[in-house]
Amino acid sequence: MLKIGMIGAGFVAGFHERSLRSVRGVEIAGVCAPEGAKALAETAREHGMGKTRVFKKINELCAAVDVVCIFAPNFARLDILRKIARAVESGTGIKGIICEKPLARNLAEADVMARMAHALHVPTAYFENQLFMPSVVEARSQLAAVEQGMGPAHLARSAEEHGGPHEPWFWDPTRQGGGVCCDMGCHSIAIGMYMLTPAGKAPNYLTPVSVTANMSLLKWGKEPWLSRLRDRGVDYSATPAEDYSNVTIKFKDPESGIRSVAQATNSWMYDAPGLRLLMEAFGPGYSYTVNSLQSPVGMFISDTAAEAVADSELALEKAQASRGALVLQPNEPDLYGYIAEWRDAISAFEKGQDATLNFEFGRLVTMLIMAAYMAHERKKTLDLTDAKVLQELEDYVPLIQQGKGAEVLLGE
């Protein structure tokens, strides 16, 4: 039985606890977090996930588990990995380190994360669940013969949109790393690249050629939304971040030289039934589409009955309403690919290997996100074949991440 230890006990950690209920051969042995650890541990125990303990220190958690998961906020991840490293260097043996997306707030941090993990000689998993979504994986499987005969997809469109994040720190660009492009663009850029990658090739097979980006502050830069953010401790009139992002990345197949394009659209203004993931891939003579809001199940709750509903997200993540016609997804962890990514990571760690997506892949995604911010700031297409541009990205921190988003978002 592989013992899992979670650092962080917020929303995503809770989602992973739900996911692990469907994974064999694991138990949640411990949780370490400033807040929420006791509640998450109790939930894990109630669902038969083991005798989950609460740990106050990261080194104590590392000594009691086989796999350590970094599910803490973005701004804390690098420091957490340093503490894990000290535990390993002192003799604590662990079989794997997992980090939830994004790997870091910028490329400099991502470089340190990837190099540190490599120096520890501990297998890693970068958790990007959308590449494991059963709907996308199965669509590609069904089209495998067609792809082999006609060639891989040449255009991918991906989107993740909802009405806004849960926790206040997500809204703070200096702590989160930016706005919606950092928060959810990492998903859409990664899945777009995957949908274009030829079958059987590594996730980092394609060569990024260029990036164009357009970012804006639309909904959350005006009333009444500005006041609602201030009530949560965030002032978007002073330190705004983008709530809309559209990124276009051109890739090249290093063997054939064929070009392909991924378009990633993300927003925190999708006032609809709830979180929507939308993916489309177009190849020579074929295509497929995935829409997470298309479900065989639906619900209706009247105004009268709604008085008894305490949780507006009972049907769907980021649900915008608790009454009327509601979309129901009976198994969101499976729908979004969480269960499959866990099975992939556990299988790899048991063999002493990196997961399909490792920290190096996370670094690549971070680089593409930073390139998008730079392209937006410079209002031009960024050439990712230019060695000078790649060098500039190494220590680049977007103005939005610096808390200077007003310079590139307000008054445009």
Buried (B, 14 or more C-beta within 10 A) or exposed (E): EBBBBBBBBBBBBBBBBBBBBBBEEBBBBBBBBEEBBEBBBEBBBEBEBBEBBBBEEBBBBBBBBBBBBBBBBBBBBBEBBBBBBEBBEEEBEBBBBBBBBBBBBBBBBBBBBBEBBBEBEBBBBBBBBBBBBBBBBEBBEEBEEEBEEEBBBBBBBBBBBBBBBBEBBBBBBBBBBBBBBBBBBBBBBBBBBBBBBBEEEEBBBBBBBBBBBBBBBBBBBEEEBBEEBEEBEBEBEEBBBBBBBBBBBBBBBEEEEBBBBBBBBBBBBBEBBBBBBBBBBBBEEBEBEBEBBEBEEEBEBEEEEEEEEEEBBEBBBBBBBBBEEBBBBEEBBBBBBBBBBBBBBBEBBBEEEBBBBBBBBBBBBBBBBBBBBBBBBEEEBBBBEEEEBBEBBEEBBBBBBEBBBBEBBEEE
